[in-house]
Amino acid sequence: MFDRIDHIGIAVDDLEGQIAHYRDVLGLPLVHRETVESQGVEAVLFDVGENHVELIAPLGPDTGVAKFLAKNGPGLHHVAYQTTDIVAALATLKERGVQLIDEEPRVGIRDSRVAFLHPKSTGKVLTELTQPAHH
């Protein structure tokens, strides 16, 4: 059902400062930056082998990431698993009793299809499924 971990999402309140840290201190190559209006975030991807670290910063105070930051502060936000068939994966997980946040995929970064699973069903970790646009 899952091919690999696609990325680890990290919520940040100082996007520019964290970009500098990940790029200049940790030495990770910045490969993509995008505003994802539908999710209320600006997102930046750094390559780590075939996987990514995604920094996400809220576009406004009423977004999910802004609420996460207000409650928890900066840090690990979600783990994303890549799949080649997100619709089938969601159907299988729903049959297995997993609580879905998204019943249907929505558009994510780089025109991927994404859906989130509720942390109550995933050991208190917000989990994202992602199907890259090229599949």
N, C-alpha and C positions, 0 to 999 in steps of 0.2 A: 504494500500500500504506500509506504514511504520509501523514497530513494536515498535520501540523505538529509542531514540537517542543512537547511538552506542558509539561515542566518540566526544570529542572536540579536534581539532588539534591545537597545539601551535608551531609556528616556533621559534626556538632558535638559537643563535649564539655561545652559550657555553653549549654544551650538558652535559658535566660532571658536571659543576656547577649547572645546572638546575636539573639534576637527584638528586644531593645531596639535593637541596632545597626541591623538591617535596617529597623525601623519608624521609629526616631527620628533616626538619622543619615542613612540612605539614603532615607528617606521613602517606603518601600514599604508599601502597605496590607496588613495581615494579614487574610486572608479566611477561613482555616479552620485549626482545630487538632484533632488526633485522635490517640488511641492506637490503633495498629494491632498488636494482640497477635500476629496470625499472622506478622508480619514482625519482631516484637521491637523496635518503635520507637515513639517519639512523633514525630509529623510536624506541621509547620506550613507552610502555604502563604501566600506573598505574591504578589499580582498584579503582573505586569509586562506591560502591554498584555493581549493574549489568552493569554499564557503565564504560567508561575509559576516562582518559586524555592521549592524545598522544603527546609526544614531538617529533618534527621532526627537524633534522639538515641537511643542504645540504652536499652532497658528493663532490661538486665542484662548481665553480663560475658560471657555465652556466646552472644550474638547476633552475627549477621554484621556489623552496624555497629560493635559493640564491638571485634570482631577487626580490622576495617578501621582504626578509630581507633588501636588499639594498634600496628598495623604502620605506618600512614602518617601518623597525626595528623589533625587536622581539615582538611577541604578537599573538593574535588570528589569526589563518590561515584559519580554516574551521570547519564546523559542519557536522558530519556524521550521517546519518539515516540508520538504519538497515532494510533490507527487506528480505523476503524469496524467492522472484523472481525478481531479478534485471533486467532481460530482459523485463519482463512485465511492471515493474515500469518505465523503460526508454521509452518504447513504449507509455505508457499512458501519461507521461510527455511531450513527443514530440508532441503527438496529441493535448495537451492542450497549445501548443505554447512555451514551455520552451526551451530555448537555451541550447543544450547539448555540453559540451566539449568533452565527450566520447560518441560516437554513440554505441559502443560496450564495454562491461565490459573488464577490464584488471586485471591482478593479483596484489593483494595488500598484506599487512602484513598478516602473518599467512595463506597464500594461499587463502585468501578471494578473492571474485570478487568485484571490485570497479569501479565506474564511477563518473565523476564530472559534475556538472551543472554550467553553466556560472553565475557569480555574477550579470550580467545584468538582469537575470530572477529570482533572488532570493533575492531581496532587498540589493544588494551589498555584500552579504555573499557567499563566495565560499562554495558550498554544495557538499558533497560526499554521494553517495549511496553505501552501503556495504552489501554484502551477505556472511555471514561466510562460511568457507569451509565445515563445517559439515552439511549444508543444501543441 
